[in-house]
Amino acid sequence: MKFRLHSPEVPLGGPGEKLLGPGFIRYPASDRGIFLSGDEALSQTKLPRGLAIEICGGHGELAARFASAHPECKVIGTDLYVPEYPENRKWLQELPNLSYQKASAFDLAFLQNGSADLIWGQAALHHLAHAPGDLCREALRVLKPGGRLIFIFEPLGHNWLVAAIRAIRMSAREEGDESNLYISQFKKMAEEFSSCEVQVFNLLGYPMKALSDRWAGLAAWVQKVDGWAFRHFPGLLVYGANCNVVLTK
Ligand SMILES: C[S@@+](CC[C@H](N)C(=O)[O-])C[C@H]1O[C@@H](n2cnc3c(N)ncnc32)[C@H](O)[C@@H]1O
């Protein structure tokens, strides 16, 4: 199993940017690099008229954007509930390759063995970290050989300051089902996969999330400084605040 921990160059102008589309501006400037890199990883998955499943998809917007970018591919957005907002009805009418299904990420029983090319979740894994073994077993059952399991925008817990701020925010919002994640967990999850890439972001960029878009220029500059620091001092990688995880079966 190949394991790679790194901070990639933010892929500007690629298919990830097209997939992220106008949603780009919704994220704080300091987080745009991580979403772009995550969407680039989704876009790079080979999908020969394939099947792509979103887990923990919430409102279902990313599944719709993905279905729009890949009309040749069947896309199923899943969560513990079926999203029924007016937008979902519109997307379902416009995109015949999109559907939504109620399903726990641990139990994708409606899918056959080896049927999916891609399973992904955004802000998902930290809700599932109590049973990563069960999660991987189900994903490995459903994925085709060479298929990918991708997590976008997950919190890392090695940095004590970041962990403390997250704990305070979770306590203030009375959120009980969120965990920080650790590199050792990814290594364990990766054992049954052929490769695992962990993309790390936001060292000094983490507090930039609190700034408004008026400070986008500063956030972009700090993002560049973070990238430089991660590449020149790889020991800092574990102290990043957020990551994407790309597992290949
Ligand atoms: C932070 S939200 C992320 C939603 C969406 N992916 C996004 O990026 O906006 C986490 C989502 O995970 C879902 N969730 C939590 N536990 C789950 C489980 N065991 N199976 C499926 N979905 C789950 C929640 O219902 C929620 O919609």
The ligand as an ORCA input file, in Angstrom:
! r2SCAN-3c Opt
* xyz 0 1
  C     -21.418     18.354      7.928
  S     -22.768     17.648      7.062
  C     -22.075     17.660      5.404
  C     -23.135     17.759      4.347
  C     -22.592     17.935      2.927
  N     -21.743     16.832      2.538
  C     -21.875     19.259      2.772
  O     -20.671     19.266      2.518
  O     -22.540     20.296      2.891
  C     -22.686     15.947      7.520
  C     -23.800     15.108      6.938
  O     -23.532     13.743      7.298
  C     -24.762     13.082      7.490
  N     -24.495     11.847      8.257
  C     -24.066     11.733      9.530
  N     -23.907     10.438      9.863
  C     -24.235      9.709      8.759
  C     -24.292      8.312      8.445
  N     -23.979      7.378      9.360
  N     -24.657      7.929      7.219
  C     -24.987      8.848      6.263
  N     -24.979     10.180      6.494
  C     -24.608     10.609      7.724
  C     -25.631     14.119      8.182
  O     -26.998     13.827      8.022
  C     -25.205     15.408      7.455
  O     -26.042     15.681      6.366
*
